Amino acid sequence: MEYLSLLQEAIKESTGERTAAHINGVLLPSILMDFQKMLLSAKPGQLISEVYKLDDGTLDIHLFGTKEPTTNIPTVTKVCLNERLIFQK
């Protein structure tokens, strides 16, 4: 999961180490689990996009993904943090 380490590093750069530790350890796993559920329930080949916003408005995490049409494997294809591209497959 290359996108995960890139996202975690971008969060750390945006918020500082202490806040990033909380986001990456507590909030991010829930966000990724929710997005994974969305991908699993998608039709093969369907593009899924979701924006997750922190309550304090400091971060927007925008995830894109699809379920591969031939393998049915859910895949994160693009990640943006505060509208800045972090990862694209």
Jmol script that loads the backbone (N, CA, C; Angstrom):
load data "model"
ATOM      1  N   MET A   1       0.826  -1.183   0.000  1.00  0.00           N
ATOM      2  CA  MET A   1       0.000   0.000   0.000  1.00  0.00           C
ATOM      3  C   MET A   1       0.874   1.252   0.000  1.00  0.00           C
ATOM      4  N   GLU A   2       1.431   1.518  -1.132  1.00  0.00           N
ATOM      5  CA  GLU A   2       2.292   2.685  -1.290  1.00  0.00           C
ATOM      6  C   GLU A   2       1.540   3.975  -0.954  1.00  0.00           C
ATOM      7  N   TYR A   3       0.272   4.043  -1.346  1.00  0.00           N
ATOM      8  CA  TYR A   3      -0.510   5.261  -1.108  1.00  0.00           C
ATOM      9  C   TYR A   3      -0.622   5.581   0.381  1.00  0.00           C
ATOM     10  N   LEU A   4      -0.678   4.551   1.216  1.00  0.00           N
ATOM     11  CA  LEU A   4      -0.850   4.769   2.649  1.00  0.00           C
ATOM     12  C   LEU A   4       0.350   5.488   3.251  1.00  0.00           C
ATOM     13  N   SER A   5       1.549   5.031   2.942  1.00  0.00           N
ATOM     14  CA  SER A   5       2.736   5.690   3.506  1.00  0.00           C
ATOM     15  C   SER A   5       2.881   7.113   2.960  1.00  0.00           C
ATOM     16  N   LEU A   6       2.527   7.332   1.699  1.00  0.00           N
ATOM     17  CA  LEU A   6       2.576   8.681   1.142  1.00  0.00           C
ATOM     18  C   LEU A   6       1.549   9.591   1.812  1.00  0.00           C
ATOM     19  N   LEU A   7       0.354   9.065   2.055  1.00  0.00           N
ATOM     20  CA  LEU A   7      -0.689   9.844   2.729  1.00  0.00           C
ATOM     21  C   LEU A   7      -0.286  10.165   4.159  1.00  0.00           C
ATOM     22  N   GLN A   8       0.233   9.192   4.873  1.00  0.00           N
ATOM     23  CA  GLN A   8       0.663   9.421   6.254  1.00  0.00           C
ATOM     24  C   GLN A   8       1.750  10.484   6.325  1.00  0.00           C
ATOM     25  N   GLU A   9       2.686  10.451   5.403  1.00  0.00           N
ATOM     26  CA  GLU A   9       3.761  11.446   5.375  1.00  0.00           C
ATOM     27  C   GLU A   9       3.205  12.833   5.056  1.00  0.00           C
ATOM     28  N   ALA A  10       2.260  12.911   4.125  1.00  0.00           N
ATOM     29  CA  ALA A  10       1.656  14.203   3.775  1.00  0.00           C
ATOM     30  C   ALA A  10       0.863  14.769   4.953  1.00  0.00           C
ATOM     31  N   ILE A  11       0.181  13.914   5.684  1.00  0.00           N
ATOM     32  CA  ILE A  11      -0.550  14.359   6.878  1.00  0.00           C
ATOM     33  C   ILE A  11       0.427  14.898   7.910  1.00  0.00           C
ATOM     34  N   LYS A  12       1.543  14.231   8.076  1.00  0.00           N
ATOM     35  CA  LYS A  12       2.568  14.668   9.028  1.00  0.00           C
ATOM     36  C   LYS A  12       3.125  16.041   8.636  1.00  0.00           C
ATOM     37  N   GLU A  13       3.363  16.228   7.334  1.00  0.00           N
ATOM     38  CA  GLU A  13       3.869  17.522   6.854  1.00  0.00           C
ATOM     39  C   GLU A  13       2.836  18.631   7.051  1.00  0.00           C
ATOM     40  N   SER A  14       1.563  18.303   6.904  1.00  0.00           N
ATOM     41  CA  SER A  14       0.499  19.305   6.998  1.00  0.00           C
ATOM     42  C   SER A  14       0.133  19.674   8.425  1.00  0.00           C
ATOM     43  N   THR A  15       0.240  18.718   9.349  1.00  0.00           N
ATOM     44  CA  THR A  15      -0.288  18.954  10.693  1.00  0.00           C
ATOM     45  C   THR A  15       0.761  18.963  11.794  1.00  0.00           C
ATOM     46  N   GLY A  16       1.928  18.460  11.510  1.00  0.00           N
ATOM     47  CA  GLY A  16       2.932  18.301  12.556  1.00  0.00           C
ATOM     48  C   GLY A  16       2.884  16.889  13.106  1.00  0.00           C
ATOM     49  N   GLU A  17       3.945  16.493  13.744  1.00  0.00           N
ATOM     50  CA  GLU A  17       4.108  15.104  14.171  1.00  0.00           C
ATOM     51  C   GLU A  17       3.082  14.649  15.205  1.00  0.00           C
ATOM     52  N   ARG A  18       2.793  15.474  16.169  1.00  0.00           N
ATOM     53  CA  ARG A  18       1.878  15.068  17.245  1.00  0.00           C
ATOM     54  C   ARG A  18       0.446  14.856  16.737  1.00  0.00           C
ATOM     55  N   THR A  19      -0.076  15.810  15.983  1.00  0.00           N
ATOM     56  CA  THR A  19      -1.425  15.684  15.430  1.00  0.00           C
ATOM     57  C   THR A  19      -1.485  14.547  14.422  1.00  0.00           C
ATOM     58  N   ALA A  20      -0.444  14.415  13.610  1.00  0.00           N
ATOM     59  CA  ALA A  20      -0.396  13.342  12.614  1.00  0.00           C
ATOM     60  C   ALA A  20      -0.419  11.971  13.272  1.00  0.00           C
ATOM     61  N   ALA A  21       0.219  11.837  14.413  1.00  0.00           N
ATOM     62  CA  ALA A  21       0.224  10.551  15.118  1.00  0.00           C
ATOM     63  C   ALA A  21      -1.206  10.161  15.488  1.00  0.00           C
ATOM     64  N   HIS A  22      -1.991  11.118  15.930  1.00  0.00           N
ATOM     65  CA  HIS A  22      -3.397  10.844  16.279  1.00  0.00           C
ATOM     66  C   HIS A  22      -4.204  10.513  15.021  1.00  0.00           C
ATOM     67  N   ILE A  23      -4.071  11.330  13.994  1.00  0.00           N
ATOM     68  CA  ILE A  23      -4.835  11.109  12.757  1.00  0.00           C
ATOM     69  C   ILE A  23      -4.465   9.763  12.146  1.00  0.00           C
ATOM     70  N   ASN A  24      -3.172   9.509  12.005  1.00  0.00           N
ATOM     71  CA  ASN A  24      -2.715   8.273  11.367  1.00  0.00           C
ATOM     72  C   ASN A  24      -3.012   7.027  12.197  1.00  0.00           C
ATOM     73  N   GLY A  25      -3.038   7.179  13.502  1.00  0.00           N
ATOM     74  CA  GLY A  25      -3.265   6.022  14.365  1.00  0.00           C
ATOM     75  C   GLY A  25      -4.717   5.745  14.698  1.00  0.00           C
ATOM     76  N   VAL A  26      -5.551   6.785  14.705  1.00  0.00           N
ATOM     77  CA  VAL A  26      -6.938   6.632  15.138  1.00  0.00           C
ATOM     78  C   VAL A  26      -7.929   6.864  14.001  1.00  0.00           C
ATOM     79  N   LEU A  27      -7.822   7.982  13.319  1.00  0.00           N
ATOM     80  CA  LEU A  27      -8.823   8.355  12.317  1.00  0.00           C
ATOM     81  C   LEU A  27      -8.610   7.681  10.966  1.00  0.00           C
ATOM     82  N   LEU A  28      -7.373   7.639  10.512  1.00  0.00           N
ATOM     83  CA  LEU A  28      -7.093   7.103   9.181  1.00  0.00           C
ATOM     84  C   LEU A  28      -7.510   5.639   9.016  1.00  0.00           C
ATOM     85  N   PRO A  29      -7.276   4.769   9.979  1.00  0.00           N
ATOM     86  CA  PRO A  29      -7.742   3.385   9.811  1.00  0.00           C
ATOM     87  C   PRO A  29      -9.259   3.291   9.602  1.00  0.00           C
ATOM     88  N   SER A  30     -10.024   4.115  10.306  1.00  0.00           N
ATOM     89  CA  SER A  30     -11.483   4.112  10.128  1.00  0.00           C
ATOM     90  C   SER A  30     -11.872   4.616   8.746  1.00  0.00           C
ATOM     91  N   ILE A  31     -11.204   5.654   8.285  1.00  0.00           N
ATOM     92  CA  ILE A  31     -11.469   6.196   6.953  1.00  0.00           C
ATOM     93  C   ILE A  31     -11.185   5.139   5.894  1.00  0.00           C
ATOM     94  N   LEU A  32     -10.036   4.492   6.000  1.00  0.00           N
ATOM     95  CA  LEU A  32      -9.660   3.490   5.000  1.00  0.00           C
ATOM     96  C   LEU A  32     -10.583   2.280   5.037  1.00  0.00           C
ATOM     97  N   MET A  33     -11.030   1.895   6.217  1.00  0.00           N
ATOM     98  CA  MET A  33     -11.963   0.768   6.332  1.00  0.00           C
ATOM     99  C   MET A  33     -13.300   1.113   5.677  1.00  0.00           C
ATOM    100  N   ASP A  34     -13.775   2.333   5.894  1.00  0.00           N
ATOM    101  CA  ASP A  34     -15.024   2.761   5.276  1.00  0.00           C
ATOM    102  C   ASP A  34     -14.891   2.771   3.754  1.00  0.00           C
ATOM    103  N   PHE A  35     -13.786   3.297   3.249  1.00  0.00           N
ATOM    104  CA  PHE A  35     -13.588   3.355   1.805  1.00  0.00           C
ATOM    105  C   PHE A  35     -13.448   1.946   1.217  1.00  0.00           C
ATOM    106  N   GLN A  36     -12.794   1.064   1.927  1.00  0.00           N
ATOM    107  CA  GLN A  36     -12.645  -0.330   1.471  1.00  0.00           C
ATOM    108  C   GLN A  36     -14.021  -0.994   1.340  1.00  0.00           C
ATOM    109  N   LYS A  37     -14.911  -0.731   2.289  1.00  0.00           N
ATOM    110  CA  LYS A  37     -16.278  -1.274   2.214  1.00  0.00           C
ATOM    111  C   LYS A  37     -16.994  -0.762   0.969  1.00  0.00           C
ATOM    112  N   MET A  38     -16.806   0.522   0.666  1.00  0.00           N
ATOM    113  CA  MET A  38     -17.417   1.092  -0.523  1.00  0.00           C
ATOM    114  C   MET A  38     -16.881   0.414  -1.786  1.00  0.00           C
ATOM    115  N   LEU A  39     -15.583   0.195  -1.820  1.00  0.00           N
ATOM    116  CA  LEU A  39     -14.985  -0.462  -2.982  1.00  0.00           C
ATOM    117  C   LEU A  39     -15.476  -1.899  -3.125  1.00  0.00           C
ATOM    118  N   LEU A  40     -15.584  -2.592  -2.018  1.00  0.00           N
ATOM    119  CA  LEU A  40     -16.033  -3.987  -2.063  1.00  0.00           C
ATOM    120  C   LEU A  40     -17.467  -4.107  -2.559  1.00  0.00           C
ATOM    121  N   SER A  41     -18.296  -3.122  -2.265  1.00  0.00           N
ATOM    122  CA  SER A  41     -19.694  -3.187  -2.687  1.00  0.00           C
ATOM    123  C   SER A  41     -19.913  -2.612  -4.088  1.00  0.00           C
ATOM    124  N   ALA A  42     -18.873  -2.036  -4.683  1.00  0.00           N
ATOM    125  CA  ALA A  42     -18.992  -1.447  -6.020  1.00  0.00           C
ATOM    126  C   ALA A  42     -19.053  -2.527  -7.089  1.00  0.00           C
ATOM    127  N   LYS A  43     -19.608  -2.152  -8.217  1.00  0.00           N
ATOM    128  CA  LYS A  43     -19.612  -3.037  -9.373  1.00  0.00           C
ATOM    129  C   LYS A  43     -18.209  -3.032  -9.982  1.00  0.00           C
ATOM    130  N   PRO A  44     -17.769  -4.130 -10.559  1.00  0.00           N
ATOM    131  CA  PRO A  44     -16.447  -4.158 -11.199  1.00  0.00           C
ATOM    132  C   PRO A  44     -16.318  -3.055 -12.250  1.00  0.00           C
ATOM    133  N   GLY A  45     -15.214  -2.315 -12.180  1.00  0.00           N
ATOM    134  CA  GLY A  45     -14.952  -1.233 -13.115  1.00  0.00           C
ATOM    135  C   GLY A  45     -15.540   0.103 -12.718  1.00  0.00           C
ATOM    136  N   GLN A  46     -16.412   0.136 -11.728  1.00  0.00           N
ATOM    137  CA  GLN A  46     -17.041   1.381 -11.284  1.00  0.00           C
ATOM    138  C   GLN A  46     -16.042   2.227 -10.506  1.00  0.00           C
ATOM    139  N   LEU A  47     -15.944   3.514 -10.846  1.00  0.00           N
ATOM    140  CA  LEU A  47     -15.066   4.433 -10.130  1.00  0.00           C
ATOM    141  C   LEU A  47     -15.785   4.934  -8.885  1.00  0.00           C
ATOM    142  N   ILE A  48     -15.128   4.842  -7.747  1.00  0.00           N
ATOM    143  CA  ILE A  48     -15.670   5.297  -6.468  1.00  0.00           C
ATOM    144  C   ILE A  48     -14.813   6.475  -6.000  1.00  0.00           C
ATOM    145  N   SER A  49     -15.454   7.496  -5.473  1.00  0.00           N
ATOM    146  CA  SER A  49     -14.766   8.676  -4.978  1.00  0.00           C
ATOM    147  C   SER A  49     -15.446   9.119  -3.691  1.00  0.00           C
ATOM    148  N   GLU A  50     -14.656   9.453  -2.696  1.00  0.00           N
ATOM    149  CA  GLU A  50     -15.218   9.897  -1.424  1.00  0.00           C
ATOM    150  C   GLU A  50     -14.273  10.915  -0.777  1.00  0.00           C
ATOM    151  N   VAL A  51     -14.862  11.946  -0.167  1.00  0.00           N
ATOM    152  CA  VAL A  51     -14.093  12.956   0.554  1.00  0.00           C
ATOM    153  C   VAL A  51     -14.356  12.788   2.041  1.00  0.00           C
ATOM    154  N   TYR A  52     -13.292  12.719   2.819  1.00  0.00           N
ATOM    155  CA  TYR A  52     -13.384  12.627   4.272  1.00  0.00           C
ATOM    156  C   TYR A  52     -12.788  13.909   4.839  1.00  0.00           C
ATOM    157  N   LYS A  53     -13.567  14.609   5.662  1.00  0.00           N
ATOM    158  CA  LYS A  53     -13.143  15.882   6.232  1.00  0.00           C
ATOM    159  C   LYS A  53     -13.009  15.758   7.740  1.00  0.00           C
ATOM    160  N   LEU A  54     -11.928  16.287   8.274  1.00  0.00           N
ATOM    161  CA  LEU A  54     -11.779  16.345   9.718  1.00  0.00           C
ATOM    162  C   LEU A  54     -12.755  17.363  10.267  1.00  0.00           C
ATOM    163  N   ASP A  55     -13.258  17.109  11.459  1.00  0.00           N
ATOM    164  CA  ASP A  55     -14.259  17.982  12.076  1.00  0.00           C
ATOM    165  C   ASP A  55     -13.785  19.424  12.211  1.00  0.00           C
ATOM    166  N   ASP A  56     -12.498  19.601  12.446  1.00  0.00           N
ATOM    167  CA  ASP A  56     -11.992  20.965  12.627  1.00  0.00           C
ATOM    168  C   ASP A  56     -11.710  21.678  11.300  1.00  0.00           C
ATOM    169  N   GLY A  57     -11.912  20.977  10.190  1.00  0.00           N
ATOM    170  CA  GLY A  57     -11.756  21.581   8.870  1.00  0.00           C
ATOM    171  C   GLY A  57     -10.334  21.720   8.375  1.00  0.00           C
ATOM    172  N   THR A  58      -9.382  21.149   9.092  1.00  0.00           N
ATOM    173  CA  THR A  58      -7.985  21.311   8.695  1.00  0.00           C
ATOM    174  C   THR A  58      -7.563  20.389   7.556  1.00  0.00           C
ATOM    175  N   LEU A  59      -8.202  19.245   7.410  1.00  0.00           N
ATOM    176  CA  LEU A  59      -7.800  18.284   6.376  1.00  0.00           C
ATOM    177  C   LEU A  59      -8.998  17.732   5.619  1.00  0.00           C
ATOM    178  N   ASP A  60      -8.817  17.599   4.312  1.00  0.00           N
ATOM    179  CA  ASP A  60      -9.748  16.881   3.451  1.00  0.00           C
ATOM    180  C   ASP A  60      -8.956  15.769   2.784  1.00  0.00           C
ATOM    181  N   ILE A  61      -9.391  14.546   2.978  1.00  0.00           N
ATOM    182  CA  ILE A  61      -8.762  13.406   2.326  1.00  0.00           C
ATOM    183  C   ILE A  61      -9.729  12.916   1.259  1.00  0.00           C
ATOM    184  N   HIS A  62      -9.306  12.983   0.011  1.00  0.00           N
ATOM    185  CA  HIS A  62     -10.150  12.585  -1.110  1.00  0.00           C
ATOM    186  C   HIS A  62      -9.567  11.299  -1.701  1.00  0.00           C
ATOM    187  N   LEU A  63     -10.347  10.217  -1.618  1.00  0.00           N
ATOM    188  CA  LEU A  63      -9.908   8.913  -2.095  1.00  0.00           C
ATOM    189  C   LEU A  63     -10.685   8.523  -3.343  1.00  0.00           C
ATOM    190  N   PHE A  64      -9.994   7.925  -4.284  1.00  0.00           N
ATOM    191  CA  PHE A  64     -10.587   7.402  -5.504  1.00  0.00           C
ATOM    192  C   PHE A  64     -10.182   5.940  -5.623  1.00  0.00           C
ATOM    193  N   GLY A  65     -11.053   5.130  -6.154  1.00  0.00           N
ATOM    194  CA  GLY A  65     -10.701   3.734  -6.344  1.00  0.00           C
ATOM    195  C   GLY A  65     -11.688   3.034  -7.239  1.00  0.00           C
ATOM    196  N   THR A  66     -11.383   1.788  -7.530  1.00  0.00           N
ATOM    197  CA  THR A  66     -12.228   0.968  -8.373  1.00  0.00           C
ATOM    198  C   THR A  66     -12.045  -0.494  -8.001  1.00  0.00           C
ATOM    199  N   LYS A  67     -12.990  -1.290  -8.396  1.00  0.00           N
ATOM    200  CA  LYS A  67     -12.838  -2.740  -8.277  1.00  0.00           C
ATOM    201  C   LYS A  67     -12.419  -3.215  -9.659  1.00  0.00           C
ATOM    202  N   GLU A  68     -11.247  -3.823  -9.740  1.00  0.00           N
ATOM    203  CA  GLU A  68     -10.712  -4.255 -11.024  1.00  0.00           C
ATOM    204  C   GLU A  68     -11.714  -5.153 -11.742  1.00  0.00           C
ATOM    205  N   PRO A  69     -12.028  -4.857 -13.011  1.00  0.00           N
ATOM    206  CA  PRO A  69     -13.046  -5.628 -13.726  1.00  0.00           C
ATOM    207  C   PRO A  69     -12.686  -7.100 -13.933  1.00  0.00           C
ATOM    208  N   THR A  70     -11.420  -7.396 -14.120  1.00  0.00           N
ATOM    209  CA  THR A  70     -11.043  -8.786 -14.400  1.00  0.00           C
ATOM    210  C   THR A  70     -10.800  -9.612 -13.147  1.00  0.00           C
ATOM    211  N   THR A  71     -10.346  -8.953 -12.067  1.00  0.00           N
ATOM    212  CA  THR A  71      -9.979  -9.706 -10.860  1.00  0.00           C
ATOM    213  C   THR A  71     -10.916  -9.462  -9.682  1.00  0.00           C
ATOM    214  N   ASN A  72     -11.752  -8.432  -9.764  1.00  0.00           N
ATOM    215  CA  ASN A  72     -12.635  -8.042  -8.661  1.00  0.00           C
ATOM    216  C   ASN A  72     -11.871  -7.586  -7.417  1.00  0.00           C
ATOM    217  N   ILE A  73     -10.622  -7.208  -7.575  1.00  0.00           N
ATOM    218  CA  ILE A  73      -9.816  -6.738  -6.444  1.00  0.00           C
ATOM    219  C   ILE A  73     -10.012  -5.230  -6.293  1.00  0.00           C
ATOM    220  N   PRO A  74     -10.429  -4.770  -5.093  1.00  0.00           N
ATOM    221  CA  PRO A  74     -10.583  -3.327  -4.881  1.00  0.00           C
ATOM    222  C   PRO A  74      -9.214  -2.648  -4.846  1.00  0.00           C
ATOM    223  N   THR A  75      -9.112  -1.507  -5.541  1.00  0.00           N
ATOM    224  CA  THR A  75      -7.833  -0.828  -5.675  1.00  0.00           C
ATOM    225  C   THR A  75      -8.006   0.674  -5.494  1.00  0.00           C
ATOM    226  N   VAL A  76      -7.182   1.272  -4.649  1.00  0.00           N
ATOM    227  CA  VAL A  76      -7.143   2.729  -4.519  1.00  0.00           C
ATOM    228  C   VAL A  76      -6.313   3.250  -5.682  1.00  0.00           C
ATOM    229  N   THR A  77      -6.882   4.174  -6.458  1.00  0.00           N
ATOM    230  CA  THR A  77      -6.214   4.651  -7.661  1.00  0.00           C
ATOM    231  C   THR A  77      -5.662   6.069  -7.548  1.00  0.00           C
ATOM    232  N   LYS A  78      -6.203   6.840  -6.601  1.00  0.00           N
ATOM    233  CA  LYS A  78      -5.765   8.230  -6.466  1.00  0.00           C
ATOM    234  C   LYS A  78      -6.079   8.722  -5.063  1.00  0.00           C
ATOM    235  N   VAL A  79      -5.170   9.515  -4.499  1.00  0.00           N
ATOM    236  CA  VAL A  79      -5.358  10.084  -3.169  1.00  0.00           C
ATOM    237  C   VAL A  79      -4.946  11.551  -3.205  1.00  0.00           C
ATOM    238  N   CYS A  80      -5.816  12.400  -2.689  1.00  0.00           N
ATOM    239  CA  CYS A  80      -5.509  13.829  -2.572  1.00  0.00           C
ATOM    240  C   CYS A  80      -5.675  14.250  -1.121  1.00  0.00           C
ATOM    241  N   LEU A  81      -4.828  15.139  -0.679  1.00  0.00           N
ATOM    242  CA  LEU A  81      -4.922  15.720   0.657  1.00  0.00           C
ATOM    243  C   LEU A  81      -5.037  17.224   0.480  1.00  0.00           C
ATOM    244  N   ASN A  82      -6.147  17.799   0.942  1.00  0.00           N
ATOM    245  CA  ASN A  82      -6.400  19.233   0.756  1.00  0.00           C
ATOM    246  C   ASN A  82      -6.194  19.636  -0.705  1.00  0.00           C
ATOM    247  N   GLU A  83      -6.757  18.844  -1.606  1.00  0.00           N
ATOM    248  CA  GLU A  83      -6.734  19.075  -3.046  1.00  0.00           C
ATOM    249  C   GLU A  83      -5.347  18.940  -3.669  1.00  0.00           C
ATOM    250  N   ARG A  84      -4.364  18.442  -2.926  1.00  0.00           N
ATOM    251  CA  ARG A  84      -3.029  18.223  -3.463  1.00  0.00           C
ATOM    252  C   ARG A  84      -2.887  16.736  -3.757  1.00  0.00           C
ATOM    253  N   LEU A  85      -2.483  16.409  -4.968  1.00  0.00           N
ATOM    254  CA  LEU A  85      -2.308  15.014  -5.358  1.00  0.00           C
ATOM    255  C   LEU A  85      -1.173  14.382  -4.569  1.00  0.00           C
ATOM    256  N   ILE A  86      -1.483  13.268  -3.895  1.00  0.00           N
ATOM    257  CA  ILE A  86      -0.492  12.559  -3.086  1.00  0.00           C
ATOM    258  C   ILE A  86      -0.059  11.269  -3.794  1.00  0.00           C
ATOM    259  N   PHE A  87      -1.009  10.621  -4.448  1.00  0.00           N
ATOM    260  CA  PHE A  87      -0.762   9.318  -5.090  1.00  0.00           C
ATOM    261  C   PHE A  87      -1.684   9.159  -6.277  1.00  0.00           C
ATOM    262  N   GLN A  88      -1.149   8.591  -7.362  1.00  0.00           N
ATOM    263  CA  GLN A  88      -1.987   8.211  -8.490  1.00  0.00           C
ATOM    264  C   GLN A  88      -1.390   6.972  -9.130  1.00  0.00           C
ATOM    265  N   LYS A  89      -2.263   6.017  -9.372  1.00  0.00           N
ATOM    266  CA  LYS A  89      -1.816   4.758  -9.967  1.00  0.00           C
ATOM    267  C   LYS A  89      -1.980   4.820 -11.459  1.00  0.00           C
TER     268      LYS A  89
END
end "model"
wireframe off; spacefill off
backbone 0.3
color backbone group
